[in-house]
Amino acid sequence: MAEQAERRQLSQILHDDLQQRLYGMQMRMMTILNDLQAGNTTKLAHYAQQVYNWMGDAIQTTRQLTVDL
């Protein structure tokens, strides 16, 4: 039972946290690509900073998962 509880917790972290962050990065990168193609560069620095921050959060989550495992 303890093993299953641990699996559920890890699955929840992977789905609710890491997977959502990665999806958010993917969607923001699509926005960046679309803006680049359209020649709209006014928000690119802001969007790039967001992706950079989200990547840092994702890295921290994976580090914590590694420690927990």
Predicted model as a PDB file, atoms N, CA, C, CB and O in Angstrom, pLDDT in the B-factor column:
MODEL        1                                                                  
ATOM      1  N   MET A   1       0.811  -1.187   0.000  1.00 84.00           N  
ATOM      2  CA  MET A   1       0.000   0.000   0.000  1.00 84.00           C  
ATOM      3  C   MET A   1       0.860   1.258   0.000  1.00 84.00           C  
ATOM      4  CB  MET A   1      -0.925  -0.006   1.189  1.00 84.00           C  
ATOM      5  O   MET A   1       0.531   2.246  -0.657  1.00 84.00           O  
ATOM      6  N   ALA A   2       1.948   1.214   0.734  1.00 79.00           N  
ATOM      7  CA  ALA A   2       2.840   2.374   0.790  1.00 79.00           C  
ATOM      8  C   ALA A   2       3.461   2.627  -0.580  1.00 79.00           C  
ATOM      9  CB  ALA A   2       3.944   2.164   1.850  1.00 79.00           C  
ATOM     10  O   ALA A   2       3.613   3.774  -1.000  1.00 79.00           O  
ATOM     11  N   GLU A   3       3.819   1.547  -1.271  1.00 81.00           N  
ATOM     12  CA  GLU A   3       4.399   1.680  -2.604  1.00 81.00           C  
ATOM     13  C   GLU A   3       3.404   2.299  -3.580  1.00 81.00           C  
ATOM     14  CB  GLU A   3       4.863   0.318  -3.121  1.00 81.00           C  
ATOM     15  O   GLU A   3       3.770   3.155  -4.386  1.00 81.00           O  
ATOM     16  N   GLN A   4       2.160   1.872  -3.509  1.00 84.00           N  
ATOM     17  CA  GLN A   4       1.141   2.432  -4.389  1.00 84.00           C  
ATOM     18  C   GLN A   4       0.878   3.901  -4.063  1.00 84.00           C  
ATOM     19  CB  GLN A   4      -0.156   1.627  -4.277  1.00 84.00           C  
ATOM     20  O   GLN A   4       0.665   4.703  -4.971  1.00 84.00           O  
ATOM     21  N   ALA A   5       0.890   4.256  -2.804  1.00 81.00           N  
ATOM     22  CA  ALA A   5       0.708   5.655  -2.418  1.00 81.00           C  
ATOM     23  C   ALA A   5       1.848   6.505  -2.961  1.00 81.00           C  
ATOM     24  CB  ALA A   5       0.623   5.790  -0.886  1.00 81.00           C  
ATOM     25  O   ALA A   5       1.631   7.618  -3.441  1.00 81.00           O  
ATOM     26  N   GLU A   6       3.052   5.978  -2.883  1.00 83.00           N  
ATOM     27  CA  GLU A   6       4.221   6.695  -3.415  1.00 83.00           C  
ATOM     28  C   GLU A   6       4.114   6.850  -4.930  1.00 83.00           C  
ATOM     29  CB  GLU A   6       5.528   5.953  -3.049  1.00 83.00           C  
ATOM     30  O   GLU A   6       4.428   7.912  -5.467  1.00 83.00           O  
ATOM     31  N   ARG A   7       3.681   5.816  -5.610  1.00 81.00           N  
ATOM     32  CA  ARG A   7       3.498   5.886  -7.061  1.00 81.00           C  
ATOM     33  C   ARG A   7       2.456   6.941  -7.427  1.00 81.00           C  
ATOM     34  CB  ARG A   7       3.080   4.515  -7.618  1.00 81.00           C  
ATOM     35  O   ARG A   7       2.644   7.713  -8.367  1.00 81.00           O  
ATOM     36  N   ARG A   8       1.368   6.965  -6.680  1.00 83.00           N  
ATOM     37  CA  ARG A   8       0.329   7.971  -6.933  1.00 83.00           C  
ATOM     38  C   ARG A   8       0.880   9.378  -6.742  1.00 83.00           C  
ATOM     39  CB  ARG A   8      -0.878   7.748  -6.007  1.00 83.00           C  
ATOM     40  O   ARG A   8       0.595  10.279  -7.531  1.00 83.00           O  
ATOM     41  N   GLN A   9       1.658   9.556  -5.706  1.00 84.00           N  
ATOM     42  CA  GLN A   9       2.234  10.876  -5.440  1.00 84.00           C  
ATOM     43  C   GLN A   9       3.176  11.289  -6.578  1.00 84.00           C  
ATOM     44  CB  GLN A   9       2.991  10.876  -4.088  1.00 84.00           C  
ATOM     45  O   GLN A   9       3.117  12.424  -7.050  1.00 84.00           O  
ATOM     46  N   LEU A  10       4.033  10.380  -7.012  1.00 83.00           N  
ATOM     47  CA  LEU A  10       4.944  10.686  -8.111  1.00 83.00           C  
ATOM     48  C   LEU A  10       4.185  10.948  -9.404  1.00 83.00           C  
ATOM     49  CB  LEU A  10       5.935   9.546  -8.311  1.00 83.00           C  
ATOM     50  O   LEU A  10       4.536  11.853 -10.162  1.00 83.00           O  
ATOM     51  N   SER A  11       3.151  10.162  -9.654  1.00 81.00           N  
ATOM     52  CA  SER A  11       2.334  10.378 -10.850  1.00 81.00           C  
ATOM     53  C   SER A  11       1.669  11.741 -10.810  1.00 81.00           C  
ATOM     54  CB  SER A  11       1.275   9.281 -10.985  1.00 81.00           C  
ATOM     55  O   SER A  11       1.585  12.425 -11.830  1.00 81.00           O  
ATOM     56  N   GLN A  12       1.199  12.134  -9.644  1.00 84.00           N  
ATOM     57  CA  GLN A  12       0.550  13.433  -9.512  1.00 84.00           C  
ATOM     58  C   GLN A  12       1.546  14.562  -9.764  1.00 84.00           C  
ATOM     59  CB  GLN A  12      -0.081  13.578  -8.119  1.00 84.00           C  
ATOM     60  O   GLN A  12       1.216  15.533 -10.443  1.00 84.00           O  
ATOM     61  N   ILE A  13       2.743  14.448  -9.232  1.00 82.00           N  
ATOM     62  CA  ILE A  13       3.771  15.470  -9.458  1.00 82.00           C  
ATOM     63  C   ILE A  13       4.104  15.546 -10.941  1.00 82.00           C  
ATOM     64  CB  ILE A  13       5.048  15.165  -8.631  1.00 82.00           C  
ATOM     65  O   ILE A  13       4.198  16.634 -11.509  1.00 82.00           O  
ATOM     66  N   LEU A  14       4.284  14.380 -11.568  1.00 83.00           N  
ATOM     67  CA  LEU A  14       4.626  14.367 -12.987  1.00 83.00           C  
ATOM     68  C   LEU A  14       3.516  14.971 -13.834  1.00 83.00           C  
ATOM     69  CB  LEU A  14       4.914  12.948 -13.447  1.00 83.00           C  
ATOM     70  O   LEU A  14       3.789  15.732 -14.762  1.00 83.00           O  
ATOM     71  N   HIS A  15       2.272  14.640 -13.525  1.00 81.00           N  
ATOM     72  CA  HIS A  15       1.159  15.137 -14.332  1.00 81.00           C  
ATOM     73  C   HIS A  15       0.799  16.577 -13.996  1.00 81.00           C  
ATOM     74  CB  HIS A  15      -0.053  14.253 -14.143  1.00 81.00           C  
ATOM     75  O   HIS A  15       0.740  17.430 -14.882  1.00 81.00           O  
ATOM     76  N   ASP A  16       0.560  16.843 -12.733  1.00 82.00           N  
ATOM     77  CA  ASP A  16       0.044  18.145 -12.330  1.00 82.00           C  
ATOM     78  C   ASP A  16       1.095  19.244 -12.358  1.00 82.00           C  
ATOM     79  CB  ASP A  16      -0.538  18.053 -10.957  1.00 82.00           C  
ATOM     80  O   ASP A  16       0.752  20.421 -12.471  1.00 82.00           O  
ATOM     81  N   ASP A  17       2.344  18.889 -12.261  1.00 87.00           N  
ATOM     82  CA  ASP A  17       3.390  19.902 -12.209  1.00 87.00           C  
ATOM     83  C   ASP A  17       4.251  19.866 -13.467  1.00 87.00           C  
ATOM     84  CB  ASP A  17       4.259  19.703 -10.970  1.00 87.00           C  
ATOM     85  O   ASP A  17       4.155  20.751 -14.318  1.00 87.00           O  
ATOM     86  N   LEU A  18       5.075  18.864 -13.577  1.00 88.00           N  
ATOM     87  CA  LEU A  18       6.067  18.832 -14.646  1.00 88.00           C  
ATOM     88  C   LEU A  18       5.432  18.811 -16.031  1.00 88.00           C  
ATOM     89  CB  LEU A  18       6.961  17.629 -14.479  1.00 88.00           C  
ATOM     90  O   LEU A  18       5.832  19.583 -16.903  1.00 88.00           O  
ATOM     91  N   GLN A  19       4.468  17.957 -16.244  1.00 91.00           N  
ATOM     92  CA  GLN A  19       3.836  17.859 -17.554  1.00 91.00           C  
ATOM     93  C   GLN A  19       3.153  19.170 -17.936  1.00 91.00           C  
ATOM     94  CB  GLN A  19       2.824  16.713 -17.570  1.00 91.00           C  
ATOM     95  O   GLN A  19       3.216  19.585 -19.094  1.00 91.00           O  
ATOM     96  N   GLN A  20       2.511  19.815 -16.991  1.00 91.00           N  
ATOM     97  CA  GLN A  20       1.843  21.081 -17.276  1.00 91.00           C  
ATOM     98  C   GLN A  20       2.848  22.180 -17.597  1.00 91.00           C  
ATOM     99  CB  GLN A  20       0.975  21.498 -16.097  1.00 91.00           C  
ATOM    100  O   GLN A  20       2.605  23.008 -18.475  1.00 91.00           O  
ATOM    101  N   ARG A  21       3.963  22.192 -16.896  1.00 91.00           N  
ATOM    102  CA  ARG A  21       5.016  23.174 -17.196  1.00 91.00           C  
ATOM    103  C   ARG A  21       5.557  22.967 -18.612  1.00 91.00           C  
ATOM    104  CB  ARG A  21       6.167  23.071 -16.164  1.00 91.00           C  
ATOM    105  O   ARG A  21       5.717  23.921 -19.373  1.00 91.00           O  
ATOM    106  N   LEU A  22       5.835  21.716 -18.948  1.00 94.00           N  
ATOM    107  CA  LEU A  22       6.355  21.421 -20.285  1.00 94.00           C  
ATOM    108  C   LEU A  22       5.360  21.806 -21.373  1.00 94.00           C  
ATOM    109  CB  LEU A  22       6.702  19.941 -20.401  1.00 94.00           C  
ATOM    110  O   LEU A  22       5.749  22.338 -22.413  1.00 94.00           O  
ATOM    111  N   TYR A  23       4.094  21.542 -21.139  1.00 95.00           N  
ATOM    112  CA  TYR A  23       3.072  21.912 -22.107  1.00 95.00           C  
ATOM    113  C   TYR A  23       2.991  23.437 -22.240  1.00 95.00           C  
ATOM    114  CB  TYR A  23       1.703  21.331 -21.693  1.00 95.00           C  
ATOM    115  O   TYR A  23       2.858  23.961 -23.346  1.00 95.00           O  
ATOM    116  N   GLY A  24       3.070  24.135 -21.124  1.00 94.00           N  
ATOM    117  CA  GLY A  24       3.070  25.594 -21.163  1.00 94.00           C  
ATOM    118  C   GLY A  24       4.240  26.140 -21.958  1.00 94.00           C  
ATOM    119  O   GLY A  24       4.090  27.094 -22.722  1.00 94.00           O  
ATOM    120  N   MET A  25       5.417  25.530 -21.776  1.00 96.00           N  
ATOM    121  CA  MET A  25       6.591  25.941 -22.549  1.00 96.00           C  
ATOM    122  C   MET A  25       6.378  25.690 -24.036  1.00 96.00           C  
ATOM    123  CB  MET A  25       7.842  25.196 -22.064  1.00 96.00           C  
ATOM    124  O   MET A  25       6.725  26.524 -24.873  1.00 96.00           O  
ATOM    125  N   GLN A  26       5.809  24.541 -24.353  1.00 97.00           N  
ATOM    126  CA  GLN A  26       5.553  24.215 -25.756  1.00 97.00           C  
ATOM    127  C   GLN A  26       4.603  25.237 -26.385  1.00 97.00           C  
ATOM    128  CB  GLN A  26       4.966  22.795 -25.879  1.00 97.00           C  
ATOM    129  O   GLN A  26       4.838  25.699 -27.502  1.00 97.00           O  
ATOM    130  N   MET A  27       3.547  25.583 -25.680  1.00 97.00           N  
ATOM    131  CA  MET A  27       2.583  26.544 -26.207  1.00 97.00           C  
ATOM    132  C   MET A  27       3.211  27.939 -26.348  1.00 97.00           C  
ATOM    133  CB  MET A  27       1.347  26.607 -25.296  1.00 97.00           C  
ATOM    134  O   MET A  27       2.972  28.632 -27.337  1.00 97.00           O  
ATOM    135  N   ARG A  28       4.008  28.342 -25.361  1.00 96.00           N  
ATOM    136  CA  ARG A  28       4.661  29.658 -25.440  1.00 96.00           C  
ATOM    137  C   ARG A  28       5.660  29.687 -26.596  1.00 96.00           C  
ATOM    138  CB  ARG A  28       5.377  29.998 -24.105  1.00 96.00           C  
ATOM    139  O   ARG A  28       5.776  30.696 -27.291  1.00 96.00           O  
ATOM    140  N   MET A  29       6.380  28.583 -26.802  1.00 96.00           N  
ATOM    141  CA  MET A  29       7.318  28.530 -27.924  1.00 96.00           C  
ATOM    142  C   MET A  29       6.573  28.624 -29.250  1.00 96.00           C  
ATOM    143  CB  MET A  29       8.151  27.236 -27.872  1.00 96.00           C  
ATOM    144  O   MET A  29       7.086  29.220 -30.198  1.00 96.00           O  
ATOM    145  N   MET A  30       5.385  28.054 -29.338  1.00 97.00           N  
ATOM    146  CA  MET A  30       4.589  28.176 -30.554  1.00 97.00           C  
ATOM    147  C   MET A  30       4.211  29.643 -30.777  1.00 97.00           C  
ATOM    148  CB  MET A  30       3.318  27.289 -30.470  1.00 97.00           C  
ATOM    149  O   MET A  30       4.226  30.125 -31.910  1.00 97.00           O  
ATOM    150  N   THR A  31       3.876  30.341 -29.709  1.00 96.00           N  
ATOM    151  CA  THR A  31       3.580  31.771 -29.817  1.00 96.00           C  
ATOM    152  C   THR A  31       4.798  32.532 -30.323  1.00 96.00           C  
ATOM    153  CB  THR A  31       3.128  32.336 -28.459  1.00 96.00           C  
ATOM    154  O   THR A  31       4.682  33.402 -31.186  1.00 96.00           O  
ATOM    155  N   ILE A  32       5.959  32.203 -29.783  1.00 95.00           N  
ATOM    156  CA  ILE A  32       7.200  32.859 -30.215  1.00 95.00           C  
ATOM    157  C   ILE A  32       7.442  32.604 -31.694  1.00 95.00           C  
ATOM    158  CB  ILE A  32       8.405  32.360 -29.382  1.00 95.00           C  
ATOM    159  O   ILE A  32       7.752  33.532 -32.441  1.00 95.00           O  
ATOM    160  N   LEU A  33       7.303  31.362 -32.123  1.00 95.00           N  
ATOM    161  CA  LEU A  33       7.518  31.037 -33.534  1.00 95.00           C  
ATOM    162  C   LEU A  33       6.531  31.761 -34.436  1.00 95.00           C  
ATOM    163  CB  LEU A  33       7.408  29.536 -33.750  1.00 95.00           C  
ATOM    164  O   LEU A  33       6.915  32.282 -35.484  1.00 95.00           O  
ATOM    165  N   ASN A  34       5.278  31.797 -34.043  1.00 96.00           N  
ATOM    166  CA  ASN A  34       4.259  32.498 -34.831  1.00 96.00           C  
ATOM    167  C   ASN A  34       4.556  33.991 -34.916  1.00 96.00           C  
ATOM    168  CB  ASN A  34       2.868  32.276 -34.225  1.00 96.00           C  
ATOM    169  O   ASN A  34       4.428  34.596 -35.980  1.00 96.00           O  
ATOM    170  N   ASP A  35       4.955  34.583 -33.788  1.00 95.00           N  
ATOM    171  CA  ASP A  35       5.285  36.001 -33.792  1.00 95.00           C  
ATOM    172  C   ASP A  35       6.505  36.288 -34.661  1.00 95.00           C  
ATOM    173  CB  ASP A  35       5.530  36.488 -32.371  1.00 95.00           C  
ATOM    174  O   ASP A  35       6.550  37.297 -35.365  1.00 95.00           O  
ATOM    175  N   LEU A  36       7.490  35.401 -34.610  1.00 95.00           N  
ATOM    176  CA  LEU A  36       8.674  35.575 -35.464  1.00 95.00           C  
ATOM    177  C   LEU A  36       8.296  35.537 -36.941  1.00 95.00           C  
ATOM    178  CB  LEU A  36       9.719  34.488 -35.163  1.00 95.00           C  
ATOM    179  O   LEU A  36       8.758  36.363 -37.727  1.00 95.00           O  
ATOM    180  N   GLN A  37       7.467  34.590 -37.310  1.00 95.00           N  
ATOM    181  CA  GLN A  37       7.046  34.475 -38.705  1.00 95.00           C  
ATOM    182  C   GLN A  37       6.238  35.690 -39.146  1.00 95.00           C  
ATOM    183  CB  GLN A  37       6.227  33.206 -38.906  1.00 95.00           C  
ATOM    184  O   GLN A  37       6.311  36.099 -40.305  1.00 95.00           O  
ATOM    185  N   ALA A  38       5.477  36.258 -38.236  1.00 95.00           N  
ATOM    186  CA  ALA A  38       4.652  37.420 -38.560  1.00 95.00           C  
ATOM    187  C   ALA A  38       5.439  38.731 -38.468  1.00 95.00           C  
ATOM    188  CB  ALA A  38       3.448  37.475 -37.632  1.00 95.00           C  
ATOM    189  O   ALA A  38       4.925  39.790 -38.828  1.00 95.00           O  
ATOM    190  N   GLY A  39       6.667  38.662 -37.992  1.00 94.00           N  
ATOM    191  CA  GLY A  39       7.477  39.862 -37.846  1.00 94.00           C  
ATOM    192  C   GLY A  39       7.147  40.674 -36.611  1.00 94.00           C  
ATOM    193  O   GLY A  39       7.595  41.813 -36.482  1.00 94.00           O  
ATOM    194  N   ASN A  40       6.381  40.115 -35.711  1.00 92.00           N  
ATOM    195  CA  ASN A  40       6.003  40.801 -34.482  1.00 92.00           C  
ATOM    196  C   ASN A  40       7.002  40.433 -33.390  1.00 92.00           C  
ATOM    197  CB  ASN A  40       4.549  40.435 -34.057  1.00 92.00           C  
ATOM    198  O   ASN A  40       6.926  39.349 -32.810  1.00 92.00           O  
ATOM    199  N   THR A  41       7.917  41.318 -33.119  1.00 92.00           N  
ATOM    200  CA  THR A  41       8.985  41.009 -32.162  1.00 92.00           C  
ATOM    201  C   THR A  41       8.849  41.765 -30.845  1.00 92.00           C  
ATOM    202  CB  THR A  41      10.325  41.320 -32.777  1.00 92.00           C  
ATOM    203  O   THR A  41       9.741  41.692 -29.999  1.00 92.00           O  
ATOM    204  N   THR A  42       7.754  42.486 -30.659  1.00 93.00           N  
ATOM    205  CA  THR A  42       7.642  43.349 -29.481  1.00 93.00           C  
ATOM    206  C   THR A  42       7.606  42.582 -28.164  1.00 93.00           C  
ATOM    207  CB  THR A  42       6.409  44.194 -29.592  1.00 93.00           C  
ATOM    208  O   THR A  42       8.112  43.087 -27.162  1.00 93.00           O  
ATOM    209  N   LYS A  43       7.032  41.387 -28.125  1.00 93.00           N  
ATOM    210  CA  LYS A  43       6.892  40.643 -26.868  1.00 93.00           C  
ATOM    211  C   LYS A  43       7.852  39.457 -26.768  1.00 93.00           C  
ATOM    212  CB  LYS A  43       5.468  40.150 -26.721  1.00 93.00           C  
ATOM    213  O   LYS A  43       7.786  38.695 -25.804  1.00 93.00           O  
ATOM    214  N   LEU A  44       8.734  39.292 -27.740  1.00 95.00           N  
ATOM    215  CA  LEU A  44       9.579  38.097 -27.766  1.00 95.00           C  
ATOM    216  C   LEU A  44      10.493  37.994 -26.550  1.00 95.00           C  
ATOM    217  CB  LEU A  44      10.413  38.086 -29.025  1.00 95.00           C  
ATOM    218  O   LEU A  44      10.663  36.903 -26.005  1.00 95.00           O  
ATOM    219  N   ALA A  45      11.076  39.087 -26.119  1.00 94.00           N  
ATOM    220  CA  ALA A  45      11.968  39.030 -24.954  1.00 94.00           C  
ATOM    221  C   ALA A  45      11.193  38.595 -23.710  1.00 94.00           C  
ATOM    222  CB  ALA A  45      12.639  40.405 -24.712  1.00 94.00           C  
ATOM    223  O   ALA A  45      11.683  37.793 -22.915  1.00 94.00           O  
ATOM    224  N   HIS A  46       9.994  39.123 -23.550  1.00 95.00           N  
ATOM    225  CA  HIS A  46       9.159  38.745 -22.408  1.00 95.00           C  
ATOM    226  C   HIS A  46       8.804  37.260 -22.465  1.00 95.00           C  
ATOM    227  CB  HIS A  46       7.875  39.597 -22.372  1.00 95.00           C  
ATOM    228  O   HIS A  46       8.908  36.553 -21.462  1.00 95.00           O  
ATOM    229  N   TYR A  47       8.384  36.789 -23.646  1.00 95.00           N  
ATOM    230  CA  TYR A  47       8.024  35.377 -23.808  1.00 95.00           C  
ATOM    231  C   TYR A  47       9.229  34.469 -23.566  1.00 95.00           C  
ATOM    232  CB  TYR A  47       7.452  35.129 -25.214  1.00 95.00           C  
ATOM    233  O   TYR A  47       9.106  33.426 -22.923  1.00 95.00           O  
ATOM    234  N   ALA A  48      10.379  34.862 -24.076  1.00 95.00           N  
ATOM    235  CA  ALA A  48      11.591  34.059 -23.886  1.00 95.00           C  
ATOM    236  C   ALA A  48      11.954  33.984 -22.406  1.00 95.00           C  
ATOM    237  CB  ALA A  48      12.767  34.648 -24.696  1.00 95.00           C  
ATOM    238  O   ALA A  48      12.379  32.934 -21.924  1.00 95.00           O  
ATOM    239  N   GLN A  49      11.790  35.088 -21.684  1.00 96.00           N  
ATOM    240  CA  GLN A  49      12.070  35.091 -20.245  1.00 96.00           C  
ATOM    241  C   GLN A  49      11.113  34.158 -19.508  1.00 96.00           C  
ATOM    242  CB  GLN A  49      11.962  36.519 -19.676  1.00 96.00           C  
ATOM    243  O   GLN A  49      11.517  33.464 -18.575  1.00 96.00           O  
ATOM    244  N   GLN A  50       9.850  34.138 -19.922  1.00 96.00           N  
ATOM    245  CA  GLN A  50       8.885  33.224 -19.313  1.00 96.00           C  
ATOM    246  C   GLN A  50       9.314  31.777 -19.510  1.00 96.00           C  
ATOM    247  CB  GLN A  50       7.487  33.446 -19.902  1.00 96.00           C  
ATOM    248  O   GLN A  50       9.321  30.994 -18.560  1.00 96.00           O  
ATOM    249  N   VAL A  51       9.666  31.423 -20.726  1.00 96.00           N  
ATOM    250  CA  VAL A  51      10.077  30.045 -21.015  1.00 96.00           C  
ATOM    251  C   VAL A  51      11.321  29.695 -20.207  1.00 96.00           C  
ATOM    252  CB  VAL A  51      10.346  29.854 -22.532  1.00 96.00           C  
ATOM    253  O   VAL A  51      11.414  28.602 -19.648  1.00 96.00           O  
ATOM    254  N   TYR A  52      12.266  30.612 -20.146  1.00 96.00           N  
ATOM    255  CA  TYR A  52      13.476  30.387 -19.364  1.00 96.00           C  
ATOM    256  C   TYR A  52      13.132  30.112 -17.893  1.00 96.00           C  
ATOM    257  CB  TYR A  52      14.417  31.603 -19.475  1.00 96.00           C  
ATOM    258  O   TYR A  52      13.667  29.179 -17.294  1.00 96.00           O  
ATOM    259  N   ASN A  53      12.247  30.917 -17.321  1.00 96.00           N  
ATOM    260  CA  ASN A  53      11.846  30.726 -15.923  1.00 96.00           C  
ATOM    261  C   ASN A  53      11.125  29.393 -15.729  1.00 96.00           C  
ATOM    262  CB  ASN A  53      10.945  31.880 -15.463  1.00 96.00           C  
ATOM    263  O   ASN A  53      11.391  28.675 -14.765  1.00 96.00           O  
ATOM    264  N   TRP A  54      10.219  29.065 -16.638  1.00 95.00           N  
ATOM    265  CA  TRP A  54       9.489  27.799 -16.547  1.00 95.00           C  
ATOM    266  C   TRP A  54      10.436  26.609 -16.671  1.00 95.00           C  
ATOM    267  CB  TRP A  54       8.406  27.726 -17.633  1.00 95.00           C  
ATOM    268  O   TRP A  54      10.243  25.587 -16.012  1.00 95.00           O  
ATOM    269  N   MET A  55      11.465  26.741 -17.518  1.00 96.00           N  
ATOM    270  CA  MET A  55      12.447  25.661 -17.636  1.00 96.00           C  
ATOM    271  C   MET A  55      13.198  25.477 -16.316  1.00 96.00           C  
ATOM    272  CB  MET A  55      13.441  25.953 -18.783  1.00 96.00           C  
ATOM    273  O   MET A  55      13.457  24.348 -15.899  1.00 96.00           O  
ATOM    274  N   GLY A  56      13.541  26.568 -15.674  1.00 96.00           N  
ATOM    275  CA  GLY A  56      14.202  26.490 -14.371  1.00 96.00           C  
ATOM    276  C   GLY A  56      13.331  25.787 -13.343  1.00 96.00           C  
ATOM    277  O   GLY A  56      13.815  24.975 -12.555  1.00 96.00           O  
ATOM    278  N   ASP A  57      12.043  26.106 -13.359  1.00 94.00           N  
ATOM    279  CA  ASP A  57      11.110  25.436 -12.451  1.00 94.00           C  
ATOM    280  C   ASP A  57      11.019  23.942 -12.749  1.00 94.00           C  
ATOM    281  CB  ASP A  57       9.723  26.074 -12.552  1.00 94.00           C  
ATOM    282  O   ASP A  57      10.982  23.122 -11.832  1.00 94.00           O  
ATOM    283  N   ALA A  58      10.985  23.594 -14.032  1.00 93.00           N  
ATOM    284  CA  ALA A  58      10.908  22.181 -14.425  1.00 93.00           C  
ATOM    285  C   ALA A  58      12.172  21.434 -14.000  1.00 93.00           C  
ATOM    286  CB  ALA A  58      10.702  22.052 -15.951  1.00 93.00           C  
ATOM    287  O   ALA A  58      12.102  20.297 -13.535  1.00 93.00           O  
ATOM    288  N   ILE A  59      13.307  22.071 -14.161  1.00 94.00           N  
ATOM    289  CA  ILE A  59      14.573  21.454 -13.739  1.00 94.00           C  
ATOM    290  C   ILE A  59      14.565  21.228 -12.235  1.00 94.00           C  
ATOM    291  CB  ILE A  59      15.782  22.336 -14.143  1.00 94.00           C  
ATOM    292  O   ILE A  59      14.991  20.173 -11.765  1.00 94.00           O  
ATOM    293  N   GLN A  60      14.090  22.200 -11.485  1.00 93.00           N  
ATOM    294  CA  GLN A  60      14.016  22.052 -10.032  1.00 93.00           C  
ATOM    295  C   GLN A  60      13.083  20.910  -9.649  1.00 93.00           C  
ATOM    296  CB  GLN A  60      13.546  23.359  -9.383  1.00 93.00           C  
ATOM    297  O   GLN A  60      13.378  20.150  -8.727  1.00 93.00           O  
ATOM    298  N   THR A  61      11.967  20.786 -10.345  1.00 90.00           N  
ATOM    299  CA  THR A  61      11.039  19.689 -10.067  1.00 90.00           C  
ATOM    300  C   THR A  61      11.696  18.344 -10.327  1.00 90.00           C  
ATOM    301  CB  THR A  61       9.774  19.827 -10.916  1.00 90.00           C  
ATOM    302  O   THR A  61      11.548  17.422  -9.525  1.00 90.00           O  
ATOM    303  N   THR A  62      12.417  18.217 -11.430  1.00 90.00           N  
ATOM    304  CA  THR A  62      13.077  16.939 -11.722  1.00 90.00           C  
ATOM    305  C   THR A  62      14.183  16.644 -10.712  1.00 90.00           C  
ATOM    306  CB  THR A  62      13.657  16.950 -13.143  1.00 90.00           C  
ATOM    307  O   THR A  62      14.398  15.488 -10.347  1.00 90.00           O  
ATOM    308  N   ARG A  63      14.874  17.671 -10.266  1.00 91.00           N  
ATOM    309  CA  ARG A  63      15.898  17.463  -9.230  1.00 91.00           C  
ATOM    310  C   ARG A  63      15.262  16.937  -7.944  1.00 91.00           C  
ATOM    311  CB  ARG A  63      16.662  18.779  -8.947  1.00 91.00           C  
ATOM    312  O   ARG A  63      15.785  16.021  -7.309  1.00 91.00           O  
ATOM    313  N   GLN A  64      14.132  17.528  -7.572  1.00 87.00           N  
ATOM    314  CA  GLN A  64      13.469  17.105  -6.348  1.00 87.00           C  
ATOM    315  C   GLN A  64      12.952  15.675  -6.497  1.00 87.00           C  
ATOM    316  CB  GLN A  64      12.314  18.064  -5.997  1.00 87.00           C  
ATOM    317  O   GLN A  64      13.044  14.886  -5.557  1.00 87.00           O  
ATOM    318  N   LEU A  65      12.413  15.335  -7.666  1.00 85.00           N  
ATOM    319  CA  LEU A  65      11.965  13.967  -7.905  1.00 85.00           C  
ATOM    320  C   LEU A  65      13.120  12.976  -7.797  1.00 85.00           C  
ATOM    321  CB  LEU A  65      11.310  13.858  -9.279  1.00 85.00           C  
ATOM    322  O   LEU A  65      12.965  11.885  -7.248  1.00 85.00           O  
ATOM    323  N   THR A  66      14.270  13.363  -8.322  1.00 85.00           N  
ATOM    324  CA  THR A  66      15.442  12.498  -8.248  1.00 85.00           C  
ATOM    325  C   THR A  66      15.842  12.256  -6.808  1.00 85.00           C  
ATOM    326  CB  THR A  66      16.606  13.103  -9.021  1.00 85.00           C  
ATOM    327  O   THR A  66      16.155  11.128  -6.430  1.00 85.00           O  
ATOM    328  N   VAL A  67      15.835  13.304  -6.004  1.00 85.00           N  
ATOM    329  CA  VAL A  67      16.171  13.172  -4.585  1.00 85.00           C  
ATOM    330  C   VAL A  67      15.138  12.273  -3.891  1.00 85.00           C  
ATOM    331  CB  VAL A  67      16.230  14.573  -3.898  1.00 85.00           C  
ATOM    332  O   VAL A  67      15.497  11.398  -3.103  1.00 85.00           O  
ATOM    333  N   ASP A  68      13.874  12.496  -4.188  1.00 80.00           N  
ATOM    334  CA  ASP A  68      12.815  11.700  -3.558  1.00 80.00           C  
ATOM    335  C   ASP A  68      12.898  10.228  -3.912  1.00 80.00           C  
ATOM    336  CB  ASP A  68      11.462  12.231  -3.956  1.00 80.00           C  
ATOM    337  O   ASP A  68      12.620   9.358  -3.086  1.00 80.00           O  
ATOM    338  N   LEU A  69      13.289   9.957  -5.162  1.00 79.00           N  
ATOM    339  CA  LEU A  69      13.401   8.561  -5.571  1.00 79.00           C  
ATOM    340  C   LEU A  69      14.602   7.904  -4.934  1.00 79.00           C  
ATOM    341  CB  LEU A  69      13.490   8.452  -7.081  1.00 79.00           C  
ATOM    342  O   LEU A  69      14.855   6.721  -5.167  1.00 79.00           O  
TER     343      LEU A  69                                                      
ENDMDL                                                                          
END                                                                             
